Amino acid sequence: MDCLKHDSIYTDTPRSEMLAFIPSSVHRLLDIGCHTGQFGHAVKKKYGAEVWGVEPDAETARIASNYLDEVFHGYFSEDLALPEKYFDVISFNDVLEHIPDPWAALRLAAGKLKPGGRIVISIPNLRHIDNLLHILVDKDFNYEAIGIRDRTHLRFFTKKSAPKLLAGTGLKLVELKGINEEWWTESIVRRIAFRLFPKYLEDTKYVQYAMVAELLQDDAGIVP
């Protein structure tokens, strides 16, 4: 098994918090932006699924090929020879915000799903409390190597705007949930604020939001 040595700044993590959104009945999963394949590998170990990956970085794609059944080096596009209506689940773990046209990517993904399949998405939350305080207190929007203000992010989302990604993609939202809750500190001011305005600040607790989407069907139950 190849060791996880590479030059990418992104960490090698199985994204255990996202495993909760993968149905136990999964047989075939496609992980878009699979990095070194650790999430897909975790799915394989837990569910015994066949896992494919797509990864634009050549070095991490090579590593992922040691952990997944099939890995395509390149950007997710119609140019890749991915089968139609083949996968039970397609995952985008912190990927869509890097893509120039995430709507096109989701439409393409919808065509790769089997009937009854699901798309599982993790997306950074612009309204995370630490990011809000940076904007309000520092009066800045300082891009960083990784995180919510990753300098390679092309788009930014909140709990309210993220589901709008599904519009016109042939998909419907079935679950939306905050993940990676990080807000509690020793700051008395912050603790008081969350006590006084719990509903308004609830969505700011989470670094990311997870979304689960299914294929739309018409009144006859036919997928468009």
NORPE-V520990 format. One record per residue. RES is the residue in one small letter. PHI is phi in degrees with one decimal (none if undefined). Layout:
res	phi
RES	PHI
RES	PHI
This chain:
res	phi
m	none
d	-70.8
c	-77.9
l	-91.6
k	-102.3
h	-160.3
d	-95.7
s	-65.4
i	-79.5
y	-83.2
t	-80.8
d	-94.9
t	-133.7
p	-78.1
r	49.3
s	-58.4
e	-67.3
m	-89.6
l	-62.1
a	-63.3
f	-96.4
i	-92.6
p	-64.9
s	-64.8
s	-83.3
v	-62.3
h	-111.7
r	-137.1
l	-123.2
l	-114.4
d	-104.8
i	-84.4
g	71.3
c	-74.5
h	55.4
t	-90.6
g	86.0
q	-72.2
f	-66.6
g	-60.1
h	-63.3
a	-64.4
v	-65.0
k	-62.1
k	-67.2
k	-78.5
y	-117.4
g	68.7
a	-81.1
e	-82.1
v	-125.0
w	-108.5
g	-136.9
v	-126.6
e	-146.9
p	-76.2
d	-87.1
a	-63.3
e	-67.1
t	-73.9
a	-63.5
r	-62.9
i	-65.5
a	-59.5
s	-64.4
n	-80.4
y	-112.3
l	-112.7
d	-75.8
e	-143.3
v	-132.9
f	-103.8
h	-87.3
g	151.9
y	-87.1
f	-65.7
s	-158.8
e	-67.5
d	-72.1
l	-80.5
a	-83.0
l	-94.5
p	-69.6
e	-82.9
k	48.8
y	-113.4
f	-100.6
d	-76.5
v	-140.0
i	-125.0
s	-114.2
f	-126.8
n	-91.8
d	55.0
v	-123.6
l	-59.2
e	-70.5
h	-93.3
i	-96.7
p	-56.2
d	-128.5
p	-64.2
w	-64.5
a	-64.1
a	-63.3
l	-70.4
r	-63.2
l	-63.6
a	-62.8
a	-57.8
g	-73.5
k	-91.6
l	-84.0
k	-72.3
p	-54.4
g	86.6
g	-74.7
r	-133.1
i	-112.5
v	-115.0
i	-129.4
s	-115.1
i	-141.0
p	-62.3
n	-102.2
l	-60.4
r	-89.2
h	-58.8
i	-56.4
d	-65.6
n	-72.6
l	-60.3
l	-65.8
h	-60.4
i	-69.7
l	-77.4
v	-84.0
d	-80.0
k	54.0
d	-146.4
f	-139.9
n	-85.7
y	-67.9
e	-127.8
a	-67.3
i	-140.8
g	106.6
i	-61.3
r	-100.3
d	-49.8
r	-67.3
t	-95.4
h	-72.7
l	-99.0
r	-141.6
f	-130.9
f	-135.8
t	-124.0
k	-58.5
k	-76.9
s	-86.5
a	-57.0
p	-62.2
k	-67.2
l	-60.2
l	-80.9
a	-60.5
g	74.6
t	-103.5
g	82.8
l	-123.8
k	-128.7
l	-76.7
v	-119.9
e	-157.3
l	-139.9
k	-149.2
g	-71.4
i	-131.7
n	55.4
e	-72.1
e	-141.9
w	-149.5
w	-76.1
t	-136.5
e	-81.8
s	-66.7
i	-65.3
v	-60.9
r	-64.5
r	-63.5
i	-66.3
a	-60.1
f	-69.4
r	-75.4
l	-79.9
f	-126.6
p	-62.0
k	-71.2
y	-66.7
l	-97.6
e	-54.1
d	-72.0
t	-84.4
k	-75.7
y	-107.8
v	-70.0
q	-138.0
y	-120.6
a	-101.4
m	-124.7
v	-121.5
a	-127.9
e	-122.9
l	-67.5
l	-67.5
q	-131.6
d	-84.3
d	-62.2
a	-90.3
g	81.0
i	-96.2
v	-73.6
p	-67.9
